[in-house]
């Protein structure tokens, strides 16, 4: 029994010894690997970079707005009646005075003929009384009564003619009609809508600007406008009015500009982008927008410069720099502060960098850097 216990203890001791030996060997291997890789350097990150140029920059104020017609109404009826004739099509260009809709005026025309007959009789009677008065055959009272009858008959003719004109609906100004809202034979109440009519050339653009810009804008300044769906077209116009009050809720002021629109491409109600170039030209540092890391706590870029590691060896690294970003044009942004002209700035690969990262510049494929980009899918 004792011998058996001794054998078991020896077996256990031998097993523990083997495990200790294996653990020691493994520890020596790990220590050797750590010593081997202790002096290894991480490979540099491949990035693209550009020397930040300083160029002439025309500052501008940008805003979003909407278009509205210089003249725009929904043509409506003044008098009730049945539609007898429709003289236009939806979307048609019309001139001022063109006939749009004719309501039934057969009764009014009969009344007009009756009134004209009464007018003719009153005119004859008036002329007779005038001759009699000149020959001292008739009294002044008889002549005055004839004159009154004539005036009443003339007023009646004008009244019926006016009623006929009100049932003859014409274009109040030159423009483009919208969708027709009436049908032939339809009975229309007074005030019934016939069709929208908009004057498209010229056209207004209304947009809001912050109150801080009031001192920089005035009537007569140039405005550049772009509209969704018409990206290749830039419309030129001028500011014609700046509102006299500032909106208390937003502290913005309404600005109205007038644009030439001979082709009718801009329609009332369209969403547009407006840009007001300012007259004072400035020198700005310009870099691609891809170089900037935008963040709530501050926008940053990575500046490439020569650095030294812990051993004092020189390498190409990056310094994270806080910048103040100004306006943008296309793929480029202007830098107000933080980057000096000629400094080398990382333009792509910024999201994998940190302060002091080792980089290798490879400009084989560079990011877009164009003021007027034309994306392939536009």
Secondary structure, 3 states (H helix, E strand, C coil): CHHHHHHHHHHHHHHHHHHHHHHHHHHHHHHHHHHHHCCCCCCCEEEEEEECEEEEEEEEEEEEEEEEEEEEEEEECCCCEEEEEECCCCCCEECCCCEEEEECCHHHHHHHHHHHHHHHHHHHHHHHHHHHHHCCCCCHHHHHHHHHHHHHHHHHHHHHHHHHHHCEEECCCCEEECCCCCCCCCEECCCCEEEEEEEEEEEEEEEEEEHHHHHHCCCCCEEEEEECCCCCCCEEEEEEEEEEEECCCCCEEEEEEEECCCCCCCCCCCEEEEEEEEEEEEEEEEEEHHHCECCCCCEEEEEEEEEECCCCCEEEEEEEEEEEEEEEECCEEEEEECCCCCCEEEEECHHHCCCCCEEEECCCCCCCCCCCCCCCCC
